[in-house]
Structure formats: C-alpha cells, structure tokens
Amino acid sequence: MNILTFDIEDWFLSKDSGKIPIQDWAGITSRVEHNTDVILDLLASHQVTATFFILGWVAREHPELVKRISAAGHDIGYHSFAHQRIKELSHGQFEVDLVKGLDIIETLLGEKVRYYRAPYFSLDKETPWTVEALIRHGIEVSSSTKSFSTFLNYKIQASPFVINHGNRQLIEFPLTRLDVPILKLVVTGSGYFRALPLPLILRYLRAHHYNMFYFHPRDFDIDTPYSSRLSLGRNLLNHVGVQHVLRKFDRMLSQVSFISIGEAAAYVQKHKEEFQAIDFQNDEGTN
C-alpha cells in the first residue's frame, strides 16, 4: 500500500512559518498555483490519483486551484487554515479553524470534505481530543500522526489503524518513519525524498507493506525565493535536491504503483480485521 499525498501550502510555510504572521502572507509572492500545476501535469502523465490536503488560506486565495485539483480526479482534504500545530490552539480555536476551512472548500466543491491532515502531523498524545471534533464535523479519514509516536498510550506502528468513537470511526494513516536508535528517520517525503538517492528510497519501499508519501509544491520548485524572514537553514533546505527532483519523482512514478488515501481507506473499511483498532473512549488506549 503506497499512498501519495500533497500538502498544498505556499513556499514560505514550513517549520519557520510562525515567524511570518498570516496578515503578511498576501504581500508575499505566491508560487503555489504554478508549482501545484506542475504536480498535476506529472500525475496526469502517469494516470496517478493522489490526495491533496489544502490549506484553508490557500483555498480562499486560490479557489480555482482547488477546483482544478478536484476536476483532475484527486481527493481533496483539509490541512488547517493557517498551518498551526494542534497544541498551539485551544479546543475552541481548533474547532473554529476546522469549520472555517471546511466551509470554504466545501462551498467551492459543493461536497463534503472527508479527509484531514494536521500541520506537522501534530495529532499526538497531547491532543487526542481532536478526534471528537474531526468526527463531529464529518471527517472520516485522517493522516495526522507519526509512526512510532504515542497516541492514547498506544505506540503507533507503521500501518493504518482505526479509532473507534462511540458508533463512529476515524481511519488514521500515519506518516511512516524508520524506528532507529536516537532518531526516527522519514524516508518517504518532502526534503527527505529530495536529499536521498532514489535507489535507497525504492529499496525502502519494497521492504515495507505500507508507505505514506507526502510532498509540498515547493519541493518541485527550482526557483523558490530566498527570504530574510526565514532562517538561513530553512532557506538552504528549501533548495536541497530541487534541481533533479522532478526527474526523480517521474522515475519513481514509472516504477511504483500509488493510490490515494480514499482508495486506501476503502481497503481498510473492507478488511478492518487486519488493522489495529483503538477505543477513543478508553483513556488507556488499546495495546
């Protein structure tokens, strides 16, 4: 199960994004439409369907982009409005953020949004309350956790799992990481994909039954601007491996079969007995 996803946010949003207040974003040259169109063209050439988690701010500022992604047959998910970690928000603020962005995207598309990804995969042991709000507002599938982190006292494995909440469920697809001493290394996305050689990535893929890939439009942008409002490290990281990433990504799509989260969720629903289930109402979790 190789899942392909994209977080649709502009080039200046990253781990440093909190340094730039949202009220300043509109004054920064946007590159999200051009870069996302590059992705859409490449996916179309390989007839690959993916899942696009769209920032609410991007949906508001670039509504036609959202419509193009949907018209191309891809899943549309929500990625928060302003790219804040869950723990930076109160329960009430999180719900306001959730409703605000969902309303924008659902109005544009005329249909419910079923998919959600927390910025920085920040659904964790400190923020389990998020699940209730997601389910209540129609989210059925999430990709917001990291493998080998803790959620409800359960150590998340590199595999999908089902969170039970009353008579409703949330299917969770964690980010896959290598569980190695001292650090947990991501192989399947963004700057990691740009920096690592493709043969190593393909070897990892073939050795694991579940792989969650995630990218941003900036990962494919050879002309990403430098900004004095971002750290030197972030400016440099934005350019690591970018010169050859499109060719590398094209080669990977030629050798690996990918599915969207929607397709993966349909499989999980059909084969629930194969996947770990966690009772959200049990504070101790299920191990």
N, C-alpha and C positions, 0 to 999 in steps of 0.2 A: 504494500500500500504506500505509494509515493504520492504525496499531496503537494500541490503547487498553489502558493498564496502570495499576494502582494499587499503591502500596506501603503495606501495611496495618501501620501503627505508630501509637502514640498521639501526642497533640498536643505533648507535651514533648520528642519526639525530633526532632532537627534537627542542624544543624552545631554546635549548642551541647550536644547530648545528652550528650557526655562529661563535662560538668560535674555531671551527676546520676548517681551510682553506681547500678548496677542493683538493688542491695539496697534502694534507696529508692523504686523505681518503684511497688511495690504500695501505698505510702502516698499516692500522688498520685491525685486523682480522675481516673478514666478516662473518655474520651469516644469511644473507638474503635468501640464497638458501635453507638451511636446514629448516628455520622457515616457509618459504612460502610453501615448500613441505608438511610440517605438515598440513597447512591450506588446501591445495589441496586435501590431502587424506581424511580429515574430511568432506569436502564438497562433495567429490565423494561418501562417505559412505551414505550421506543423499540425494544424487542426487539433490543438490542445485547449481544453477548457480548464479554467482556474477559478480561484476565489479572490475577490478584491475587497479588502477591508478599507473603507473610505472614511477619512476624517470628516467630521461634520462641517468644519470650517471650509474644507475643500469643496464639499458638496454645495455649500451655499455660494461660494465664489465662482465655481466652475460647474454649473449644473449640466451643461451639455456634455461634459466629460463623463459624468455619471451615466447619462443616457447612452453614450457610445459604448461604454463598457457593458452595460446591460444588453444593448442591441446585439453585441457580438456573442451573446450566449453565456456570459460568465456569471457566477454567483456574485451577489452584492451583499457585503457585510458592513458593519459599523465599527469604527475604530476610535470612538470618543469624539468629542467636539474639538477640544483644544490640546490633546496629546499630554494629558496629565496622568501620572501614576494614580492608581486607585487610592492608595493610602494618603495621598495629598488632599483627598476630598472627604467631606463628611458624608454620612448616609444620604442626607437630603441633597447635598450638592451633586453626588453621583447620580441620583435619580433625575435631577433637573438636567444634567448633562446628557443622560441616556435619552430622555424624552425629546429634548431639543434636537439632537442629531437624527434620531429615528424619524421624527416628524418631517424634517427636511428631505431626507432620502425617500421616505415612503410617499410623500407628496409628489416628488419628481417621477417616481416609477409607477405610482398607482397600485402598489402592492406592499405587503408586509415584509419587513426585513427579519430574517430568521437567524442570522449569523452575527457573531460579535467577537472582537479581539481587543483585549485591554492593552493600552500602550505599555511597552516594555515587558509584556507577558506578566503583568503585575498582580494577577489573581493568585494569592498565596495564603499561608496560614494566618496572616494578619487581616485578611479581607474576605473571609468566607461569606459574610453577609451579602456580598454582591450577587450571589446565586439567586437569592429570593427575588431581588429586583429584576434581574435579567429574565427569569421565567415569567414573572408577572407582566412584563411588557413584551412578551411574545418571542423572546429569544429561545431558540431550541438547540442551537449548536454554538459552542464557544471554542476558541483556540487562544487561551489566555494564561496558561500555566507553563512551567518549565519542568521537563522530566528531571527526576532525582531531587526535586524540592519537596516541601511538605505542604499538604493540604488536608485539613481536618485530621491531623495526626496520621495521615496516610502518606507514605513515601511514593510519589508519583513515578511510575515506570515509563519507559519509552513506548507507550502504547495508549490508544484511546481508552477512556473509561466513561462510565455513566453515573451521573449524580442524581439520585432519587430525592425528590422533594414533594412529599405528600403523594398525590396520584399523578404528578408531572415529573418530567425528566429533563436534564440538560446533558447533552453529549459533549464531552470535552476532548479536544485533540491537542495534547501538549507539544511544545517545541521539543524536538529531540536534541539531546546532548550526550556527549561521551562522559561517562562517570569514571574519571581518572583521579588519582591522588592529587590533593591540593586544589585542583580546578576542575570545572565541568565545561568541556570544550564543545562549542557549537561548530558543526561542520556544514550544515545544510542551509546556509543563507547569508544574504547581505554581504558585509565586508569579509566574512569568513570565506564565502564562496569566491569572492574576488581574489583573495590572497592565496588560497590553497590551490595546488595543481589539480587539474581535472581527474587524472588517473586515481589520485588518492580519494577524491570525493566519490568517484564511481565504485571504487573498492569498498568504501564505507557503505554506500547504498546497497550493494549486492549482499552485504553481510548482515543486513538488518531487514526485518519484515515490515517495519513502519518507519517512514521518514517524512518529516514535516519541513518543507522548504518555504522560506519567506524572503521576499525581496522588497525594495523600495524603488520608486522611479529614479532616484538619484544614483542607484547602483549601476545604472546603464548610461550615465551622463558624463561624457568626456569633457564637457565644458562647465562642470559645476563651479560656480564662482567661489572665490575666497572671501571670507568676511571677517572683519575686525571684531565682530560681535560674537564670534565663535572662538573657541580655544585653538591654539596652534595645533594641538594634537588632533582635534576634530577636523580642522581644515586639511591636514595631511591625510587622515583616514578616509576622508571623502574622495580622495584620488587614488587610493591604493588599488591597483589591478584594474582600473576602469578602462584603460586603453584596449584591453583584449576581452573584456567581459561579455560583450555581445557575441563574439565568435565562440567563446567557451560555452555560453548558455545555449547557443544554436546547436553546438555539438552534443551537449547533454540531452537536449530535446530529441535529437535524432537517435539516441541510444537508450533512452529511458522512457517508460510509459508513465504518464502522470494523470491524476484525477483531481477533481475539485473537492472541497470539503463537503459539498452537497452530495456528491456521489459516494464519498467515504461514509457519510452519516447514514445513507440508505443501506449500506452494507452492515454497519453496526446495528441498526434497527432490526435487520433481518437475522442477525447472528448474535444477539445480545448475550447468549450463554457463553460466548467466547471471551467476553470482556469483563473487567473488574467493575463492580457496582459499589457505590458509596452512598450511604444514607445521610443526607444532609442534616436531618433532624437528630442524628446521633453525634453529639459533640466529640466523642472519642474517635469517630470515623470507623472504617472497616479495614482491617489489615489482612 
